[in-house]
Amino acid sequence: MSKRSATLSSLLGRFFRKHRLAPSKTQPDGKKSDYAKPRAFSPISGQLRYGLILANMLILTLMIFSPISPPLAYLTGLFLGIVPLSRVVRYQHHLLNQLQTSEARYRLLADNSTDIIMNTDVMGTILFISPSIAQIGQHDPVRLIGQNAREMIHPDYQLRVRAAQMQAFTKPGQTVQVEFLGLPSGGRPRWFESNLRAVRNDTGEITSVVSMIRDISARKALENALADVALTDQMTGLPNRRQFDLHLEEAISSGQAGCLAIIDLDHFKQVNDNYGHSGGDDVLRHFAHVARKVLRITDSLARIGGEEFALLLPNCSIEMAQIICNKMSRSLAENIIKINKIPVEITISIGLAPLEPDAINSLQAADQALYRAKSNGRNQLYLAA
């Protein structure tokens, strides 16, 4: 090997060891030295570093092998190494400007959004939350950093939200929606809707979840109000036939023992004929008011059509059901309604039956008992055969 080659090899070896690029060597004690272990650096810083390495290698090569003078070799190598390096620097500045612009847009959106923007890690720890949480949830956004987001979720809905997060993990790039009851600081639980999306790093690993959270309490209140309207008899305020059927099916499916009564206002057609439909409406409301006072809190009275009512008595024996129904008849006789200042006596006929495993059979049994009560003079109670 020539003297110049040996010198170049020696200089390059020192240079590589300085920058930890040479292969690892085994020490006398059998352990490998750690100078060859790569240092962690970003793609940009790595390009800058290797641009400098390239410039130094060119300088060394030209100084040893080129007939040109050392100063000229130095300048030539430096130029050939720095030209690509300057491009990297310009590209780095370009990326930095883009990042700063993107961050400014994101910060402006987060600070002025009426929704809550939240970023959590895969375990639910809050990494960022927008200032709107102070107005919507009465929480201090600064103090929430580092806390787990589940602390702001009602216990009954924590599993539902966690399931939505897991779904977002399995479908990165897609938005997952979930509704839950949130816990404002010092206030009553409120309904929220969250749109979740998982965030992946350059290697495809999921590192966090971004959520856009909106207060939907007003919408939920409207939905509940519409549901109440759909399930309530507007004349009496009692449940309608649809809601009663739901209660009946629920009681039977749960295996509850109990009784079912069908109630009919006696001679209601005569009330309408004598006092008009407004008088009939007053009678319907009067019966609902009187009946509510004698029923247990667990009982369900519904208007199922015209002057006909249904009464569900859960966890009630047939003997106890008779006592409740007879008490209702007596209370109605004692509280006489006046229509146009004229006292009007109202009586009822009742058909009573124990609950059966089938809702239709239970209704038919009580209805047949009611038919016998009306056929045998009205104003009385008959038990199903």
Secondary structure, DSSP 4 states (H G I P E B T S, - for coil): --HHHHHHHHHHHHHHHHTT-SPP-B-TTSPBPSTTSPPP--HHHHHHHHHHHHHHHHHHHHHHH-SS-HHHHHHHHHHHHHHHHHHHHHHHHHHHHHHHHHHHHHHHHHHH-SSEEEEEETT-BEEEE-THHHHHS---HHHHTTSBGGGGB-GGGHHHHHHHHHHHHHSTTS-EEEEEEE--TTS--EEEEEEEEEEE-TTS-EEEEEEEEEE-HHHHHHHHHHHHHHHB-TTTSSB-HHHHHHHHHHHHHTT--EEEEEEEETTHHHHHHHHHHHHHHHHHHHHHHHHHHHS-TT-EEEEEETTEEEEEEET--HHHHHHHHHHHHHHHHHS-EEETTEEE---EEEEEEE--SSHHHHHHHHHHHHHHHHHTTSSSEEE--
